[in-house]
């Protein structure tokens, strides 16, 4: 059980779920970080201790950070919505008992969502991105544009894709097509597809348009020598600072995110509800 820390309601719901899980004969562990807020034993260390299933109670941010900490572990995740944004979560808070009953009975499907891996010199252990990797103008250069060259490497060939003068570039997954990339004018893609989206962020050129690449592409983002410094973000978390002349590689991560779904996922309806 991984609850949203600092949310009294989410923590209270987490305890109810733990109690119900044990009443159904499951061995229920609480994320050890939550011991500062609630009392429960036993506990486990997220990303280090092996468990069969991780249940997340929170919004999209809690789910994304949980997946970051899981890293290369292929533990499936149950997502119970409790937060301001619950786009990634499919279980309403009042349906937790239904979800656990279906989990025990094996009445669910596991969706494997493609993730992205970012690599750059001097930075280790960058978490896999479920939504996107973004290279954007540094906050210290706010109001000024950056200059980026975006290329793709595929089957030994290097090909220029975009030259961007603007606020940056977003490299997104199909799941992330409904997040930051969508806000920047990128396409909406079915989350179970395997493609890489490249979306310019506020370009000043009319020729800079979103591009969709095959999953076996490596996207290379070079910071031009006459650019301002840029920042690397993974799922909204600032990860590294890149100077002019530096580069970032983005490619399909070796392991997908494995998310347990109990209900039919009407992805496009959820996307367009945001327009109402």
N, C-alpha and C positions, 0 to 999 in steps of 0.2 A: 504494500500500500504506500503510494507516494502522494500525499495531499499537498495542496497549495499552501505553502508556509505563510503564516501571517494572516490568513483568512479564518476567522473564528468559525464561520458557517461551514467552510470546506473541511476544516479539521473535525468539527462535530459530526459531519456526515461520514468522514473517514472512519471514525470510531464505530459508528453504527454499522458500516459495511464490514469492518473487521469482526465485530461481534456476530453479525449474521453469517459470515464465512465460517467462523469456528462452530456455530450452531449447526452448520451443514457438513461438518466433519473435515473442513480444510484446515491446514496449518497456516495461520495468518501472521505475517510479519509487517511491522511498521518501519518505514524509512527512518533510520537513526537520527537524521537531522530534525525530525519532528518532535523528538523528546523534549525539546525546549518549550513545547507548547502543550503537549498532551502526554499522559502516561499510558504506555502500552508495552507489553513484553510478550513475545520476543521481538527483536528488531533485526534489521539487516542493513548492510552498507550498499547503497545503490551504485552499480557499476563494478563492484568487487565481489559481492556474494552472489552465488548462483541460486536463482529461484525459477519456478516453472512459469509464472505469469506475473507481470507487474501491472497493478491497477493504479491509474492516475486519476485523482480527483482535483479538477481545476480547469483552467482555460487553456487556450492554445499555447501561451507562454510556458505554463507548467509542463505541458506535453513535450514541447520542443526541448526544454532544458533536460527533461528526463531522458529523452533519446540521445542527447549529447553525452550525458553521463554514462549511458549504457555502452556507447562506443561500438566495439566489434561484437559485443554479445548479441545473439539473435533471439533474445527473450521476447516473446510476444507481449503486446501492451493492450490492456483494456482501458478505454478512455471514457470517464464519467464527467459530464459537463458540469462545471461549477466555476464560472468566471465571467468576466465582461465579454470575452470572445470565446466561443466554443465551436468554431468552424470544424476543427479536427476531431471533435468528440461526438460520438453518436449515441451515447446513453444519457437520457435525461436523469437528473439526480433522484427523482422519485421512482425510477425503474431499476435501481441497483439490484434489488432482489431478483427481478426477472433475469437480469444479465448474469448474475452468479448462478442461478438455477440452470440457465442454458449453457453456461461454461461447464458446469459439472456434468450435464447430460451430453455434452459434445455438440450442441446445436448452435454452431457458429461457423463463420468462415474467417480465414486469415488472409488479409490483403497485404501484399508486399509492395511497398511504395519505394520507387527509386529515390536514392539520395545522391548528393554530390560531395566530392572530396576536393578541398582546396590545398594547394601546395605552394609554398613560397620560401625563399632562402632565409635561413635564420629563425624560422618559426616552427616549433614542434607541436605535435598533438593538437592540430586544428580539428574540432569536431566535425562530423559529417553534417551536411545541411539537408534538412527535409524540405525546406521552402526555397531558399536561395543563398547564393554567395553574391555580395554586392561590393563593388569597388567604387567608392564615391569620394568627392572632394573633401579634403580634411576640414574639420571644424575650425582649424586655425587659419584656413584660407576661405572662410565663409564669404559668399558673395562673388567668388571668382571661379572660373571654369577650370576643369582639368582636361588634359589631352591624352587620349588613350588610343592605342591601336589594338584591335581585337582580331586574332587569327584563330584558325582551327588546324589542328594536327590530326591527320587521319591516314592510316596505312602508309606512314612514312612521308606523306606530303604535307607541306605547310601552305595554307591558303589564307590570304587576307579576307576578312569578313566585314569589318567596320572600322572606320576612323571616326572617333567620337570627340567632339569638343562640346563639353556640357558639364553636367553634374556627376556623370559616371556611367556605370553599366551594371545591369542586374543579370546574373546567370542563374536561371531558375529551373526547378523540376516541374513535372506536370502538376504535382500537388501545389507547389508554389506559384503556379500560373494564376491562382485565385487570390494571391496575397500581394506583395510589394510590386511584382511584375505587372499585375493587372492594373494597379493604381498608376503605373507609368505608361500604360497604353499597350501592354503586351496581350497576346492571345490567351483565350481560355482553352485548356487542354484537359482531356479526360485523365484523371489521376492515375489510372492503371497503365497508361502508355509509357513508353521508354524513349523519351526524347529530351534534348537540352534546349532551353529557351534562352536567347540572348536579347535583352531589351535595353536600348539606350535610355538613360535617365536625363530628361530635360535637355536634349541636344539642341544646338542652335542651327543645325543644318537640316533642311527638309529631306535630305537624302538618307538620313539615319533612321532606319526602320527596324522593328523587331525581326529576328531571324530564328528559325527552328532548325536544329541540327540533329543528326542521328546520335543514338546513345553511345556509340563507340568513338565519338569525337573527343578530343582534348581541346578545351578552349584556353588560349593563351592571351592574357591581357598584359600589354606592355605599357608602362607609364613613360610617355615621351620625355625627352631631355628638357624640353621647354615647358613642361607642365608643372603645376603646383603639386605638392605631396598629396597622397590619397590615403584613405582608410579602408581596410578590409573588414567587412561585416559578414558573419555567418548566422543566418536566421535572426538578424537584428542585434547580434552581440558583436561589439567592436573587438576584433581579434588581433589586428596588426596595422602598423603604419608603413606605407611604402613610399620611397623617395623616387624622384625622376630617374629613369634608367632601370628601375626594378620591374619585376614581372610577377604575375600570379598565374598558376596553372589550375584549371578546374576540369574535373573529369568525373565520370560515373563512379560512385563509391563502390567498393567491393561487396558491401552488404546492404541490402535494403532495410527499411524500417518495416517491422512485422506488426500489424495492428489487427486486433480481433474485432470483427464486426458482427453484431447480433441482429441488426435491422437492415432493411434495404437502404442503401446509401444513394439518395437522390442528389447527386453532386450539383448538377446544373440548377436545380431549384434552390439549393442553398446559396449558390453564387448570386442568382438574380434576386433573391430576397433582400440582398444588400442594396439593391437599386430602389427599393420601395421607400 
